[in-house]
Amino acid sequence: MTMLRRSRHRFLALLGTAALALAGAVALPGTAEAANVLSNPGFETGSLSPWSCSGNLGSIVSSPVHGGSKALAGAASSSDTAQCTQTVAVQPNTTYSLSGWVRGSYVYLGVDGGASTWTTSPSAYSRLAVSFTTGASQTSAKIYLHGWYAQGTYYADDVSLDGPGGGGSDTQAPTAPTNLTSTGKTSSSVSLSWNASSDNVGVTAYDVYSGSSKVLSVSGTSGTVSGLSASTAYSFTVKARDAAGNTSGASNSVSVTTSAGGGGGTGFKQAAPYLYEGWGDPPNPTTVMNATGIKWFTMAFVLDSGGCNPAWDGSRALTGGVDQTAINQIRSAGGDIVPSFGGWQGSKLGANCSSASALAGALQKVIDAYGLKAIDMDIENTDEFENEAVQARILTALKTVKANNPGLKTIITFGTSTTGPTYYGNRLIEQAQSLNANIDVFTIMPFDFGGGSDMYGNTVNATEGLKTKLKSTFGWDDATAYSHIGISGMNGLSDQQENTTPAIWTSIRDWANSHHIARLAYWSVNRDRSCPGGGVVSNCSGISQSTWQFTSITAGFTG
């Protein structure tokens, strides 16, 4: 790792098979509509049922349509393709022809686990068609439509699955879903999860009810009901449905009162990119703030100057130098800072202070010098991160200063794998729980994975892995776990030549906002300048971008 560190997956596969898929498209016979085994194929009922759309992103519109007066709109986002599905009964060893009319950027039509086709960006409705043959014992098929990440809304109409139906012999309803629970809430939404039902053929959808009204249909075992009123009690149940339309009994009922209004309550939220006064042509922070709207900066790095005494970079005086000048400028412009202790290299306080109490004393000197609201412990390398005794020393010191400074927020920043915390990351979280350290934010650094180009997907997967670990360790629900999570990325080229573009960073920020995490940072403002082809250097990103573009994007993080 150099000083620079701290000094869509499916899309390509689909592109590769596109020509084959299109070449295999077949025209439907004239009697296709009469033989259509899909329900609500033209969405003329005015509702989605029995279609189910991921992320609650599907809706029925009256324009633009291909035929009739209604069509499907799928609002694909940066993190969801807005996939809409319908499962139908089919006959084994039988060939079916699937077709539909679509428009929008990158629209896909296919059968789950089988053939599919797609089109790039028709401005008017374009017909997609593909055929498939069912397996020897297959009795159901899931038909899907979806767009692509960050490509905007797609439209679909007059979808047809031509072939014999699966017969009307299935009269057995699924079992009722169990263990319905609330996994999170806001002032306008409630997130729910439940245990799967079983069925003799297969469950195709779950319908969520508020009282007697159906408010949501999904294909999986979780969903979020939105559009609710603040500070209002709601009661929910869930029923399972199969391809033949048989519906189960209701699950247990769960009552939830939505949060009070006012935009997210009093939770800690911080957009704070790193600013380093000892490296990389540090910019004037007021200039950056005026250009971007950013309010917080993470100031790097407080190290040990010897004898467990804190200093900027281990050499610049804690007060009276360029670092304090920058902090004064930031505060004069209405912003604030969180100092980062540690980093990748240098003499670390966590490793060199002889005890937790001595480390707490060193942290307190910085807290007192600047009247801090938050501190960040950037735990990296073998001296701190991969030393369990030092981990415990740091956590105990943070617990101490938090108790001695009411209202102080404590942040831990550490590396990650593409799927979540590593062994030492898991150990850090477990020690935080066992020591009752009461850490406010666990921030991961999702870069320098050692290869791979899907920086959005890797970041989301790593964050979801962290969420899962926090839930299992602390017993939190999803919403609580997300509210204790931070993401600290690297703009442009990383040490491993990974490329986080402004568009990717925007998608990461949007995902972070939609999941209401606590903190968003990146390394670093010093590098937030254009130098395409410049490589991995200290004062620019190595890619083409606008000056302060990543900081402007980060300023849009609200949690």
Secondary structure, 3 states (H helix, E strand, C coil): CCHHHHCCHHHHHHHHHHHHHHHCCCCCCCCCCCCECCCCCCCCCCCCCCCEEHHHCEEEECCCCCCCCCEEEEECCCCCCCCEEEEEECCCCCEEEEEEEEECCCEEEEECCCCEEEECCCCCCEEEEEEEECCCCCCEEEEEEECCCCCCEEEEEEEEEECCCCCCCCCCCCCCCEEEEEEEECCCCEEEEEECCCCCCCEEEEEEEECCEEEEEECCCEEEECCCCCCCEEEEEEEEEECCCCECCCCCCEEEECCCCCCCCCCCCEECCEEECCCCCCCCHHHHHHHHCCCEEEEEEEEECCCCCEEECCCECCCCCHHHHHHHHHHHCCCEEEEEEEECCCCCHHHHCCCHHHHHHHHHHHHHHHCCCEEEEEECHHHHHCCHHHHHHHHHHHHHHHHHCCCCEEEEEEECECCECCHHHHHHHHHHHHCCCCCCEEEEECCCCCCCCCHHHHHHHHHHHHHHHHHHHHCCCHHHHHCCEEEEEECEECCCCCEECHHHHHHHHHHHHHCCCCEEEEECHHHCCCCCCCCCCCCCCCCCCCCCHHHHHHHCCCC
